[in-house]
Amino acid sequence: MTNQQYAGRDLSVLWHPCTQMKDHESFPIIPIKSGQGVWLVDFDGNRYLDAISSWWVNLFGHANPTINAALKDQLDNLEHVIFAGFSHEPAIKLAEQLVNITPEGLSRVFYAEIGSAAVEVALKMSFHYWRNLGKARKTKFITLENSYHGETLGALAVGNVSLYKETYEPLLMETISVPGPDCYNREAGESWSEYSARRFALMESALQRHADEVCAVIVEPLVQCAGGMRMYDPIYLQLLRKACDRYGVHLIADEIAVGFGRTGTMFACEQAEIRPDFMCLSKGLTGGYLPLSAVLTTDKLYQSFYDEYQTLKSFLHSHSYTGNALACRAALATLGIFQHNDVINQNRRLAARMAKLSERFNSHPNVAEVRQCGMIVAIELVKNKQTREPYPWQERRGLLVYHYALSKGVLLRPLGNVVYFMPPYVINEDELQLMVDVAWNGIQYAVQD
């Protein structure tokens, strides 16, 4: 069958995420037949370089032989078992390894399926911890402007990207939003660290006013990904950790998108040398193969729930596929690649090459900023470089880049008018060059009037 035939079948029955389906009247769905490394192949034989790791999940390429072999072996033994009252080796080994590689003191692992579910778990655990301690007034959460933590109702409530949140506002719990440390907004001549430290005064003020009613502060360490790949300095996390301790508030680190090597270290929190009270992981955890998420927390938090059943302190939160054996085995294979290959240092070399190739965008008359954090590069398109006046969102300039890039065999999916690169770690220099060249030409195409 051809692309067109599959696309017709698709549109007769499916509803795709984060998509205005009417767009597909003029721009067809692309059905994918296979993948290999950084490449996807459709049913007409066209190839697409996956420059965004298929929504940031694919670390080591499509059809990775190491992960494939692990899953094939696991299939012959156990696919899944109820995780209440039962356990299995892949879940145990994975938890042991996660405890070993995350910041010291995160000693307990709670599994869920997706990133949003991990955020929900962390929010509920934090609230329930304070309740177990008799501090029933602590019911709120502090979040950063422009943050994104998922699209289930709890996760959506602690996010602040209006595109996703505004429609559902009547359904959401009330949160406390604090202006963030996004360094795109720094003054001329001001460093990232100076700006991020200066902006922390706003968080300090919120904690002073609301600490008695706040369970936790939740942040995306270093990069607000869905908010346009906006970035900030590790000093903000250092100041936040100290303040959360000072005011008796938990710190939740949402490392779902930025964990597992994306920012130049295994976890973004490492760059601030901090340990959060909760760390949420997903996306790259299984190398992009299967849905799995994990919440890591401390023994102190765990012990607050450990009591006789009649006290009703149990954390009664469950998912049918919690601790899925296949997903845990994929995650173990992914961590094995990190362990047996010098991935972090290889990524630093790739990141340096990405930086070099992306320098050309700085001189573009419609690029306000090129920013980078490890294996993430973002290019901010604007109507006026001097004033940083943005293009009207209705013009959908980023969508034009997307369409152009697909026509040239590269999958880019800009966030509004922010073009970004977040490729799998197995990309080579020729593929990086192609990715950057196509993005450059796509921007040229998109900004012409």
Backbone hydrogen bonds in HBPLUS format (Angstrom, degrees):
<---DONOR---> <-ACCEPTOR-->    atom                        ^
c    i                          cat <-CA-CA->   ^        H-A-AA   ^      H-
h    n   atom  resd res      DA  || num        DHA   H-A  angle D-A-AA Bond
n    s   type  num  typ     dist DA aas  dist angle  dist       angle   num
A0006-TYR N   A0002-THR O   3.09 MM   4  6.40 168.2  2.11 156.9 159.4     1
A0007-ALA N   A0003-ASN O   2.78 MM   4  5.95 159.4  1.83 156.4 163.3     2
A0008-GLY N   A0004-GLN O   3.00 MM   4  6.16 152.8  2.07 143.4 149.8     3
A0009-ARG N   A0005-GLN O   3.15 MM   4  6.45 159.6  2.19 147.6 152.4     4
A0010-ASP N   A0006-TYR O   2.84 MM   4  6.05 160.3  1.88 151.8 157.9     5
A0011-LEU N   A0007-ALA O   2.98 MM   4  6.17 170.9  1.98 153.7 154.8     6
A0012-SER N   A0009-ARG O   3.23 MM   3  5.30 142.4  2.38  97.8 108.6     7
A0013-VAL N   A0010-ASP O   3.06 MM   3  5.68 159.4  2.11 117.2 123.3     8
A0014-LEU N   A0010-ASP O   2.82 MM   4  5.53 164.5  1.84 177.2 176.7     9
A0023-ASP N   A0020-GLN O   2.85 MM   3  5.77 157.4  1.90 129.7 135.5    10
A0024-HIS N   A0021-MET O   3.04 MM   3  5.69 151.9  2.12 114.8 121.8    11
A0025-GLU N   A0022-LYS O   2.98 MM   3  5.61 163.7  2.00 120.3 122.8    12
A0026-SER N   A0023-ASP O   3.09 MM   3  5.92 153.9  2.16 119.5 124.8    13
A0027-PHE N   A0023-ASP O   3.03 MM   4  6.16 144.5  2.16 140.9 151.0    14
A0033-LYS N   A0041-VAL O   2.73 MM   8  5.78 152.0  1.81 147.5 157.0    15
A0034-SER N   A0041-VAL O   3.21 MM   7  5.29 161.0  2.24 142.8 146.9    16
A0041-VAL N   A0034-SER O   2.81 MM   7  5.29 160.2  1.85 162.0 158.1    17
A0036-GLN N   A0039-TRP O   2.86 MM   3  5.30 158.7  1.91 147.3 153.9    18
A0039-TRP N   A0036-GLN O   3.01 MM   3  5.30 159.5  2.05 130.0 130.6    19
A0037-GLY N   A0062-HIS O   3.02 MM  25  4.81 149.2  2.11 141.0 131.4    20
A0062-HIS N   A0037-GLY O   2.76 MM  25  4.81 163.4  1.78 134.1 130.3    21
A0050-ASP N   A0038-VAL O   2.72 MM  12  5.41 175.0  1.73 172.2 172.8    22
A0040-LEU N   A0048-TYR O   2.89 MM   8  5.10 149.8  1.98 139.9 149.9    23
A0048-TYR N   A0040-LEU O   2.82 MM   8  5.10 149.4  1.91 145.9 153.5    24
A0042-ASP N   A0046-ASN O   2.93 MM   4  5.46 158.9  1.97 153.3 160.0    25
A0045-GLY N   A0042-ASP O   3.08 MM   3  5.35 160.9  2.12 109.8 114.2    26
A0049-LEU N   A0409-GLY O   2.82 MM 360  6.13 159.7  1.86 131.4 133.4    27
A0051-ALA N   A0049-LEU O   2.94 MM   2  5.74 122.0  2.28 113.4  97.0    28
A0411-LEU N   A0049-LEU O   2.76 MM 362  5.68 172.2  1.77 147.0 149.7    29
A0053-SER N   A0050-ASP O   3.45 MM   3  5.58 165.6  2.47 109.9 109.1    30
A0051-ALA N   A0411-LEU O   3.23 MM 360  5.62 133.0  2.46 131.0 143.9    31
A0422-MET N   A0051-ALA O   2.89 MM 371  5.85 162.9  1.92 164.6 165.9    32
A0056-TRP N   A0052-ILE O   2.85 MM   4  5.77 166.8  1.87 157.6 159.7    33
A0057-VAL N   A0053-SER O   2.89 MM   4  5.70 129.1  2.16 151.5 150.3    34
A0058-ASN N   A0053-SER O   3.03 MM   5  4.71 176.5  2.03 132.5 133.6    35
A0425-TYR N   A0059-LEU O   2.67 MM 366  5.55 150.3  1.76 149.4 155.8    36
A0068-ASN N   A0064-ASN O   2.87 MM   4  5.96 163.4  1.90 160.8 166.5    37
A0069-ALA N   A0065-PRO O   3.03 MM   4  6.02 161.6  2.06 139.2 143.6    38
A0070-ALA N   A0066-THR O   3.20 MM   4  6.43 156.1  2.27 141.8 148.0    39
A0071-LEU N   A0067-ILE O   3.05 MM   4  6.27 160.5  2.08 153.6 158.0    40
A0072-LYS N   A0068-ASN O   2.96 MM   4  6.21 159.7  2.00 154.2 160.1    41
A0073-ASP N   A0069-ALA O   3.05 MM   4  6.24 157.8  2.10 147.0 152.4    42
A0074-GLN N   A0070-ALA O   2.98 MM   4  6.20 157.6  2.03 145.4 151.9    43
A0075-LEU N   A0071-LEU O   2.92 MM   4  6.07 151.4  2.01 149.6 156.3    44
A0076-ASP N   A0073-ASP O   3.25 MM   3  5.65 141.1  2.41 105.2 114.6    45
A0077-ASN N   A0074-GLN O   2.91 MM   3  5.26 161.5  1.94 114.4 120.4    46
A0078-LEU N   A0074-GLN O   3.00 MM   4  6.05 154.6  2.07 165.7 173.2    47
A0092-ILE N   A0088-HIS O   3.22 MM   4  6.46 159.8  2.26 153.7 159.9    48
A0093-LYS N   A0089-GLU O   2.85 MM   4  5.99 177.4  1.85 170.4 170.3    49
A0094-LEU N   A0090-PRO O   2.93 MM   4  5.92 157.6  1.98 142.1 149.0    50
A0095-ALA N   A0091-ALA O   3.04 MM   4  6.14 162.6  2.08 142.4 147.2    51
A0096-GLU N   A0092-ILE O   2.98 MM   4  6.24 160.6  2.02 151.9 157.4    52
A0097-GLN N   A0093-LYS O   2.98 MM   4  6.23 156.1  2.04 147.6 153.8    53
A0098-LEU N   A0094-LEU O   2.84 MM   4  6.09 158.7  1.89 155.6 161.8    54
A0099-VAL N   A0095-ALA O   2.97 MM   4  6.13 163.2  2.00 152.0 156.1    55
A0100-ASN N   A0096-GLU O   3.09 MM   4  6.25 143.4  2.23 136.1 146.3    56
A0101-ILE N   A0097-GLN O   3.02 MM   4  6.28 142.7  2.17 148.2 156.6    57
A0102-THR N   A0098-LEU O   3.07 MM   4  5.99 141.9  2.22 151.2 157.8    58
A0106-LEU N   A0103-PRO O   3.24 MM   3  6.23 159.5  2.29 148.1 150.3    59
A0107-SER N   A0297-THR O   2.87 MM 190  6.18 118.7  2.25 140.9 152.7    60
A0108-ARG N   A0297-THR O   3.02 MM 189  5.31 154.2  2.09 153.2 151.8    61
A0297-THR N   A0108-ARG O   2.95 MM 189  5.31 152.6  2.03 143.6 152.0    62
A0110-PHE N   A0295-VAL O   2.89 MM 185  5.13 156.2  1.95 143.2 151.3    63
A0295-VAL N   A0110-PHE O   2.80 MM 185  5.13 156.2  1.86 147.3 155.5    64
A0112-ALA N   A0293-SER O   2.91 MM 181  4.98 163.1  1.94 131.1 131.6    65
A0293-SER N   A0112-ALA O   2.93 MM 181  4.98 161.7  1.97 124.6 119.3    66
A0118-ALA N   A0114-ILE O   3.07 MM   4  6.44 148.4  2.18 148.8 158.1    67
A0118-ALA N   A0115-GLY O   3.03 MM   3  5.06 118.3  2.42  96.2 111.7    68
A0119-VAL N   A0115-GLY O   3.04 MM   4  6.42 155.0  2.10 154.0 160.5    69
A0120-GLU N   A0116-SER O   2.97 MM   4  6.29 159.0  2.02 149.1 154.9    70
A0121-VAL N   A0117-ALA O   2.95 MM   4  6.20 156.6  2.00 147.4 153.3    71
A0122-ALA N   A0118-ALA O   2.99 MM   4  6.28 162.7  2.02 151.2 154.9    72
A0123-LEU N   A0119-VAL O   2.93 MM   4  6.17 164.8  1.96 157.5 161.3    73
A0124-LYS N   A0120-GLU O   2.97 MM   4  6.13 168.5  1.98 153.2 156.4    74
A0125-MET N   A0121-VAL O   2.81 MM   4  5.95 161.1  1.84 154.0 160.0    75
A0126-SER N   A0122-ALA O   2.97 MM   4  6.08 162.8  2.00 147.5 152.0    76
A0127-PHE N   A0123-LEU O   3.06 MM   4  6.28 173.0  2.07 153.7 155.5    77
A0128-HIS N   A0124-LYS O   2.82 MM   4  5.88 164.5  1.84 150.7 155.9    78
A0129-TYR N   A0125-MET O   2.80 MM   4  5.91 150.1  1.89 147.6 155.3    79
A0130-TRP N   A0126-SER O   3.28 MM   4  6.62 165.0  2.31 153.9 155.2    80
A0131-ARG N   A0127-PHE O   3.06 MM   4  6.33 152.0  2.14 145.0 153.7    81
A0132-ASN N   A0128-HIS O   2.79 MM   4  6.03 156.3  1.84 150.1 156.1    82
A0133-LEU N   A0129-TYR O   3.10 MM   4  6.40 135.3  2.30 140.4 152.6    83
A0135-LYS N   A0130-TRP O   2.79 MM   5  5.11 157.7  1.83 159.2 151.4    84
A0134-GLY N   A0131-ARG O   2.93 MM   3  5.01 160.8  1.97 107.9 113.1    85
A0138-LYS N   A0135-LYS O   3.27 MM   3  6.04 162.3  2.30 118.1 122.7    86
A0139-THR N   A0213-GLU O   3.05 MM  74  5.89 139.4  2.22 130.6 129.2    87
A0140-LYS N   A0213-GLU O   2.97 MM  73  6.04 160.6  2.01 156.5 160.6    88
A0215-CYS N   A0140-LYS O   2.72 MM  75  5.73 167.8  1.74 160.6 160.7    89
A0176-ILE N   A0141-PHE O   2.96 MM  35  6.19 173.3  1.97 161.5 162.5    90
A0142-ILE N   A0216-ALA O   3.01 MM  74  6.43 162.1  2.05 150.2 156.0    91
A0218-ILE N   A0142-ILE O   3.05 MM  76  6.47 159.9  2.09 173.7 177.3    92
A0143-THR N   A0176-ILE O   2.85 MM  33  6.17 160.1  1.89 156.8 161.4    93
A0178-VAL N   A0143-THR O   2.83 MM  35  6.14 153.7  1.89 154.4 162.8    94
A0147-SER N   A0144-LEU O   3.26 MM   3  5.56 138.2  2.44 135.1 131.2    95
A0145-GLU N   A0178-VAL O   2.90 MM  33  5.85 148.0  2.00 149.4 147.0    96
A0160-ASN N   A0147-SER O   2.66 MM  13  4.97 171.9  1.67 132.9 135.1    97
A0156-LEU N   A0152-THR O   2.72 MM   4  5.76 157.9  1.76 163.7 171.6    98
A0157-ALA N   A0153-LEU O   2.98 MM   4  6.02 147.3  2.09 137.7 145.8    99
A0158-VAL N   A0154-GLY O   3.33 MM   4  6.69 145.1  2.46 144.6 152.0   100
A0159-GLY N   A0156-LEU O   3.14 MM   3  5.12 160.0  2.18 103.2 108.7   101
A0164-TYR N   A0161-VAL O   3.07 MM   3  5.89 137.1  2.26 123.6 131.4   102
A0165-LYS N   A0161-VAL O   3.15 MM   4  6.18 155.8  2.21 146.3 153.1   103
A0166-GLU N   A0162-SER O   2.92 MM   4  4.96 162.6  1.95 130.9 136.7   104
A0168-TYR N   A0165-LYS O   2.99 MM   3  5.64 128.3  2.27 117.5 130.1   105
A0169-GLU N   A0166-GLU O   3.28 MM   3  5.24 168.1  2.29 107.5 110.5   106
A0171-LEU N   A0168-TYR O   2.85 MM   3  5.58 154.8  1.91 127.1 134.9   107
A0172-LEU N   A0169-GLU O   3.10 MM   3  5.35 163.6  2.13 115.6 120.7   108
A0185-ASN N   A0182-ASP O   3.24 MM   3  6.23 166.6  2.26 124.9 127.5   109
A0183-CYS N   A0231-MET O   2.92 MM  48  6.05 171.2  1.92 168.2 170.5   110
A0186-ARG N   A0183-CYS O   3.25 MM   3  5.16 169.5  2.26 106.9 107.8   111
A0190-GLU N   A0187-GLU O   3.00 MM   3  5.31 162.7  2.03 131.3 132.7   112
A0195-TYR N   A0191-SER O   2.99 MM   4  6.17 166.9  2.01 151.8 155.3   113
A0196-SER N   A0192-TRP O   2.89 MM   4  6.02 171.6  1.90 155.9 158.7   114
A0197-ALA N   A0193-SER O   2.98 MM   4  5.96 160.1  2.02 143.9 149.7   115
A0198-ARG N   A0194-GLU O   2.96 MM   4  6.07 154.6  2.02 142.8 150.3   116
A0199-ARG N   A0195-TYR O   2.89 MM   4  6.13 156.3  1.95 153.5 159.8   117
A0200-PHE N   A0197-ALA O   3.18 MM   3  5.24 140.5  2.34  95.9 107.2   118
A0201-ALA N   A0198-ARG O   3.35 MM   3  6.06 160.3  2.39 114.8 119.0   119
A0202-LEU N   A0199-ARG O   3.14 MM   3  5.89 152.4  2.22 118.8 124.2   120
A0203-MET N   A0200-PHE O   2.94 MM   3  5.16 122.4  2.28 104.1 118.8   121
A0204-GLU N   A0200-PHE O   2.91 MM   4  6.23 165.4  1.93 161.7 166.2   122
A0205-SER N   A0201-ALA O   3.02 MM   4  6.16 154.9  2.08 140.5 146.5   123
A0206-ALA N   A0202-LEU O   3.17 MM   4  6.39 155.0  2.24 138.1 144.2   124
A0207-LEU N   A0203-MET O   2.93 MM   4  6.22 160.1  1.97 157.7 162.9   125
A0208-GLN N   A0204-GLU O   2.96 MM   4  6.18 155.6  2.02 149.2 156.0   126
A0209-ARG N   A0205-SER O   3.11 MM   4  6.36 154.2  2.18 146.6 152.6   127
A0210-HIS N   A0206-ALA O   2.94 MM   4  5.98 152.0  2.02 148.9 156.6   128
A0211-ALA N   A0207-LEU O   2.96 MM   4  4.99 137.8  2.14 143.9 141.9   129
A0213-GLU N   A0210-HIS O   2.86 MM   3  5.59 153.9  1.92 126.9 134.6   130
A0214-VAL N   A0211-ALA O   3.28 MM   3  5.07 160.6  2.32 100.6 106.4   131
A0250-HIS N   A0215-CYS O   2.98 MM  35  6.18 166.3  2.00 148.0 144.1   132
A0217-VAL N   A0250-HIS O   2.86 MM  33  6.26 152.8  1.94 151.1 154.4   133
A0252-ILE N   A0217-VAL O   2.81 MM  35  6.07 172.6  1.82 164.7 165.7   134
A0219-VAL N   A0252-ILE O   3.06 MM  33  6.44 159.9  2.10 169.8 172.7   135
A0254-ASP N   A0219-VAL O   2.84 MM  35  5.94 174.9  1.85 167.6 166.9   136
A0223-VAL N   A0221-PRO O   2.90 MM   2  5.82 141.2  2.05  95.3  91.2   137
A0232-TYR N   A0222-LEU O   2.99 MM  10  5.18 145.5  2.11 140.7 144.9   138
A0224-GLN N   A0230-ARG O   2.71 MM   6  5.15 168.3  1.72 163.0 165.8   139
A0230-ARG N   A0224-GLN O   3.23 MM   6  5.15 137.8  2.42 139.9 132.2   140
A0228-GLY N   A0225-CYS O   3.13 MM   3  5.77 137.2  2.32 125.4 125.0   141
A0229-MET N   A0225-CYS O   2.92 MM   4  4.21 157.1  1.98 122.6 127.9   142
A0236-TYR N   A0233-ASP O   3.17 MM   3  6.09 158.2  2.22 126.1 129.5   143
A0237-LEU N   A0234-PRO O   2.96 MM   3  5.35 124.2  2.28 108.3 121.6   144
A0238-GLN N   A0234-PRO O   3.17 MM   4  6.58 154.8  2.23 152.0 159.6   145
A0239-LEU N   A0235-ILE O   2.97 MM   4  6.22 164.5  2.00 153.0 155.9   146
A0240-LEU N   A0236-TYR O   2.90 MM   4  6.03 150.8  1.99 142.2 151.2   147
A0241-ARG N   A0237-LEU O   2.89 MM   4  6.03 159.1  1.93 149.0 153.3   148
A0242-LYS N   A0238-GLN O   3.26 MM   4  6.50 166.2  2.28 147.8 150.8   149
A0243-ALA N   A0239-LEU O   3.00 MM   4  6.19 156.2  2.06 144.7 151.7   150
A0244-CYS N   A0240-LEU O   2.85 MM   4  6.02 161.5  1.88 154.8 159.2   151
A0245-ASP N   A0241-ARG O   3.15 MM   4  6.37 157.9  2.20 147.2 152.7   152
A0246-ARG N   A0242-LYS O   2.96 MM   4  6.16 153.1  2.03 142.6 150.8   153
A0247-TYR N   A0243-ALA O   2.89 MM   4  6.08 152.9  1.96 154.2 159.8   154
A0248-GLY N   A0244-CYS O   2.98 MM   4  5.78 114.1  2.43 136.6 149.5   155
A0249-VAL N   A0244-CYS O   2.91 MM   5  4.78 170.5  1.92 142.8 145.5   156
A0277-ASP N   A0251-LEU O   2.87 MM  26  5.29 143.2  2.00 139.9 151.9   157
A0278-PHE N   A0251-LEU O   3.21 MM  27  6.56 147.0  2.32 155.2 153.5   158
A0253-ALA N   A0278-PHE O   2.85 MM  25  6.12 174.0  1.86 159.8 158.9   159
A0280-CYS N   A0253-ALA O   2.95 MM  27  6.29 166.1  1.97 159.6 162.8   160
A0255-GLU N   A0280-CYS O   2.99 MM  25  5.56 133.2  2.21 140.4 151.9   161
A0259-GLY N   A0255-GLU O   2.87 MM   4  4.89 138.9  2.04 134.2 134.0   162
A0260-PHE N   A0266-MET O   2.66 MM   6  4.74 111.6  2.12 159.4 173.6   163
A0261-GLY N   A0266-MET O   2.98 MM   5  4.23 155.6  2.04 110.6 116.2   164
A0264-GLY N   A0261-GLY O   3.45 MM   3  5.48 168.0  2.47 106.1 109.5   165
A0375-MET N   A0262-ARG O   2.76 MM 113  5.20 147.2  1.86 142.5 153.8   166
A0270-GLU N   A0267-PHE O   3.07 MM   3  5.69 150.9  2.16 114.8 122.7   167
A0271-GLN N   A0268-ALA O   3.03 MM   3  5.79 148.3  2.13 121.1 127.6   168
A0272-ALA N   A0269-CYS O   3.06 MM   3  5.43 148.8  2.16 108.0 117.1   169
A0274-ILE N   A0269-CYS O   3.41 MM   5  5.84 167.9  2.42 142.7 145.9   170
A0273-GLU N   A0270-GLU O   2.99 MM   3  4.69 145.0  2.12  93.5 104.5   171
A0279-MET N   A0296-LEU O   2.91 MM  17  5.11 149.5  2.01 141.9 150.1   172
A0296-LEU N   A0279-MET O   2.89 MM  17  5.11 165.4  1.92 146.2 150.0   173
A0281-LEU N   A0294-ALA O   2.85 MM  13  5.18 161.3  1.88 159.7 164.3   174
A0294-ALA N   A0281-LEU O   2.88 MM  13  5.18 154.3  1.95 139.9 145.1   175
A0285-LEU N   A0282-SER O   2.96 MM   3  5.17 161.1  2.00 119.2 125.3   176
A0287-GLY N   A0284-GLY O   2.90 MM   3  4.76 162.5  1.93 108.2 113.0   177
A0289-TYR N   A0286-THR O   3.36 MM   3  5.59 157.3  2.41 104.9 111.0   178
A0302-TYR N   A0298-THR O   3.10 MM   4  6.40 164.6  2.13 146.7 151.3   179
A0303-GLN N   A0299-ASP O   2.80 MM   4  5.94 160.5  1.84 152.8 156.9   180
A0304-SER N   A0301-LEU O   3.13 MM   3  5.35 136.5  2.33 101.4 113.2   181
A0305-PHE N   A0302-TYR O   3.12 MM   3  5.70 157.6  2.17 114.7 121.2   182
A0306-TYR N   A0303-GLN O   3.16 MM   3  4.88 145.3  2.28  95.0 105.2   183
A0311-THR N   A0308-GLU O   3.05 MM   3  5.77 161.8  2.08 120.7 126.3   184
A0312-LEU N   A0309-TYR O   2.94 MM   3  5.67 165.8  1.96 124.7 129.5   185
A0317-HIS N   A0315-PHE O   3.00 MM   2  5.75 134.7  2.21 103.4  90.4   186
A0322-THR N   A0319-HIS O   3.13 MM   3  5.20 165.0  2.15 115.6 114.5   187
A0324-ASN N   A0321-TYR O   3.15 MM   3  5.39 129.8  2.41 148.0 137.2   188
A0328-CYS N   A0324-ASN O   2.91 MM   4  6.15 161.0  1.95 156.2 162.2   189
A0329-ARG N   A0325-ALA O   2.94 MM   4  6.09 149.9  2.03 143.4 151.5   190
A0330-ALA N   A0326-LEU O   2.96 MM   4  6.25 152.8  2.04 147.4 154.7   191
A0331-ALA N   A0327-ALA O   2.95 MM   4  6.23 153.7  2.02 146.8 154.2   192
A0332-LEU N   A0328-CYS O   2.91 MM   4  6.16 152.2  1.98 144.2 151.6   193
A0333-ALA N   A0329-ARG O   3.01 MM   4  6.25 154.9  2.07 145.6 151.9   194
A0334-THR N   A0330-ALA O   2.95 MM   4  6.22 149.3  2.05 143.2 152.1   195
A0335-LEU N   A0331-ALA O   2.89 MM   4  6.19 164.8  1.91 155.6 158.5   196
A0336-GLY N   A0332-LEU O   2.86 MM   4  6.01 142.8  2.00 139.3 150.5   197
A0337-ILE N   A0333-ALA O   3.10 MM   4  6.44 140.4  2.27 140.5 149.1   198
A0337-ILE N   A0334-THR O   3.10 MM   3  5.27 126.9  2.40  98.3 111.2   199
A0338-PHE N   A0334-THR O   3.30 MM   4  6.76 154.5  2.37 145.8 151.9   200
A0339-GLN N   A0335-LEU O   2.93 MM   4  6.23 152.5  2.01 146.3 154.5   201
A0340-HIS N   A0336-GLY O   2.90 MM   4  6.05 149.8  1.99 149.1 155.7   202
A0341-ASN N   A0337-ILE O   3.04 MM   4  5.80 122.4  2.39 141.6 151.5   203
A0346-GLN N   A0342-ASP O   2.94 MM   4  6.09 156.2  2.00 154.4 162.3   204
A0347-ASN N   A0343-VAL O   2.74 MM   4  5.95 156.8  1.80 154.7 161.2   205
A0348-ARG N   A0344-ILE O   3.02 MM   4  6.33 143.8  2.16 139.7 149.4   206
A0349-ARG N   A0345-ASN O   3.17 MM   4  6.50 148.9  2.27 143.1 150.1   207
A0350-LEU N   A0346-GLN O   2.96 MM   4  6.33 157.8  2.01 149.2 155.8   208
A0351-ALA N   A0347-ASN O   2.67 MM   4  5.88 157.7  1.72 152.0 158.7   209
A0352-ALA N   A0348-ARG O   3.00 MM   4  6.14 150.6  2.09 138.3 145.5   210
A0353-ARG N   A0349-ARG O   3.07 MM   4  6.36 151.1  2.16 143.1 150.8   211
A0354-MET N   A0350-LEU O   2.82 MM   4  6.15 156.5  1.87 152.0 159.0   212
A0355-ALA N   A0351-ALA O   2.88 MM   4  6.12 152.7  1.96 145.2 152.6   213
A0356-LYS N   A0352-ALA O   3.02 MM   4  6.28 156.9  2.07 144.1 149.8   214
A0357-LEU N   A0353-ARG O   2.94 MM   4  6.16 168.9  1.95 156.9 159.3   215
A0358-SER N   A0354-MET O   2.94 MM   4  5.98 142.0  2.08 141.5 151.8   216
A0359-GLU N   A0356-LYS O   3.32 MM   3  5.46 160.0  2.36 103.7 109.6   217
A0361-PHE N   A0358-SER O   3.10 MM   3  5.77 149.7  2.20 117.6 124.7   218
A0362-ASN N   A0359-GLU O   2.99 MM   3  5.69 153.4  2.06 120.4 127.5   219
A0363-SER N   A0360-ARG O   3.32 MM   3  5.96 149.9  2.42 113.2 119.2   220
A0364-HIS N   A0361-PHE O   3.09 MM   3  5.21 157.5  2.14 105.9 113.0   221
A0367-VAL N   A0364-HIS O   3.18 MM   3  5.38 159.1  2.22 122.0 118.8   222
A0382-VAL N   A0366-ASN O   2.89 MM  16  5.17 156.4  1.94 129.5 135.8   223
A0368-ALA N   A0380-GLU O   2.86 MM  12  5.59 153.8  1.93 163.1 168.6   224
A0380-GLU N   A0369-GLU O   2.98 MM  11  5.39 170.9  1.99 163.6 166.2   225
A0371-ARG N   A0378-ALA O   3.00 MM   7  5.36 159.7  2.04 151.0 157.4   226
A0378-ALA N   A0371-ARG O   2.87 MM   7  5.36 164.7  1.89 156.6 160.7   227
A0373-CYS N   A0376-ILE O   2.97 MM   3  5.33 156.0  2.02 149.6 157.2   228
A0376-ILE N   A0373-CYS O   3.19 MM   3  5.33 139.9  2.36 112.1 123.6   229
A0377-VAL N   A0421-PHE O   3.15 MM  44  5.20 161.2  2.19 144.3 149.7   230
A0421-PHE N   A0377-VAL O   2.80 MM  44  5.20 154.6  1.86 149.2 157.1   231
A0379-ILE N   A0419-VAL O   2.67 MM  40  5.08 153.3  1.74 159.5 168.4   232
A0419-VAL N   A0379-ILE O   2.97 MM  40  5.08 148.5  2.07 156.4 150.6   233
A0381-LEU N   A0417-ASN O   2.99 MM  36  5.42 162.1  2.02 160.8 164.2   234
A0383-LYS N   A0389-GLU O   2.78 MM   6  5.58 139.3  1.94 148.8 162.4   235
A0384-ASN N   A0389-GLU O   3.26 MM   5  5.12 154.7  2.33 139.8 142.5   236
A0388-ARG N   A0384-ASN O   2.75 MM   4  5.28 126.2  2.04 140.0 154.4   237
A0395-GLU N   A0392-PRO O   2.99 MM   3  5.73 158.8  2.04 121.2 126.9   238
A0396-ARG N   A0393-TRP O   3.15 MM   3  5.61 153.4  2.22 111.8 119.0   239
A0399-LEU N   A0396-ARG O   3.12 MM   3  5.30 126.3  2.42  98.8 112.0   240
A0400-LEU N   A0397-ARG O   3.06 MM   3  5.19 125.1  2.37  97.8 111.8   241
A0401-VAL N   A0397-ARG O   3.23 MM   4  6.69 148.7  2.34 146.2 154.3   242
A0402-TYR N   A0398-GLY O   3.01 MM   4  6.35 156.4  2.07 147.7 154.2   243
A0403-HIS N   A0399-LEU O   2.93 MM   4  6.23 163.9  1.96 152.4 155.1   244
A0404-TYR N   A0400-LEU O   2.96 MM   4  6.10 167.0  1.98 148.7 152.7   245
A0405-ALA N   A0401-VAL O   2.87 MM   4  6.00 169.3  1.88 154.9 158.1   246
A0406-LEU N   A0402-TYR O   3.07 MM   4  6.28 160.8  2.11 151.6 156.2   247
A0407-SER N   A0403-HIS O   3.17 MM   4  6.43 152.9  2.25 145.9 153.0   248
A0407-SER N   A0404-TYR O   3.03 MM   3  5.19 118.3  2.43  98.6 114.0   249
A0408-LYS N   A0405-ALA O   2.96 MM   3  5.08 142.5  2.10 100.6 112.2   250
A0410-VAL N   A0405-ALA O   2.89 MM   5  5.07 160.9  1.93 133.7 135.2   251
A0409-GLY N   A0406-LEU O   3.08 MM   3  4.98 167.1  2.10 104.3 107.4   252
A0415-LEU N   A0418-VAL O   2.92 MM   3  5.11 145.8  2.04 152.7 149.9   253
A0418-VAL N   A0415-LEU O   2.99 MM   3  5.11 152.5  2.07 117.7 126.5   254
A0427-ILE N   A0424-PRO O   3.34 MM   3  5.96 159.2  2.39 121.0 121.1   255
A0432-LEU N   A0428-ASN O   2.90 MM   4  6.21 153.1  1.97 152.2 160.8   256
A0433-GLN N   A0429-GLU O   2.92 MM   4  6.15 158.4  1.97 147.7 153.2   257
A0434-LEU N   A0430-ASP O   2.99 MM   4  6.29 159.3  2.04 146.8 151.9   258
A0435-MET N   A0431-GLU O   2.93 MM   4  6.11 164.7  1.95 150.4 154.5   259
A0436-VAL N   A0432-LEU O   3.00 MM   4  6.24 164.1  2.02 155.5 158.5   260
A0437-ASP N   A0433-GLN O   2.89 MM   4  6.03 165.3  1.91 154.3 159.0   261
A0438-VAL N   A0434-LEU O   2.94 MM   4  6.04 167.9  1.95 156.4 159.4   262
A0439-ALA N   A0435-MET O   3.06 MM   4  6.22 154.1  2.13 141.1 148.7   263
A0440-TRP N   A0436-VAL O   2.91 MM   4  6.15 159.9  1.95 151.9 157.0   264
A0441-ASN N   A0437-ASP O   3.02 MM   4  6.30 168.6  2.03 153.7 155.9   265
A0442-GLY N   A0438-VAL O   2.75 MM   4  5.86 148.6  1.85 144.9 155.0   266
A0443-ILE N   A0439-ALA O   2.87 MM   4  6.09 151.6  1.95 148.9 155.4   267
A0444-GLN N   A0440-TRP O   3.00 MM   4  6.33 159.0  2.04 148.1 154.2   268
A0445-TYR N   A0441-ASN O   2.97 MM   4  6.19 154.6  2.04 143.8 150.4   269
A0446-ALA N   A0442-GLY O   2.90 MM   4  6.09 151.9  1.98 142.7 150.8   270
A0447-VAL N   A0443-ILE O   3.00 MM   4  6.12 149.3  2.10 156.6 161.2   271
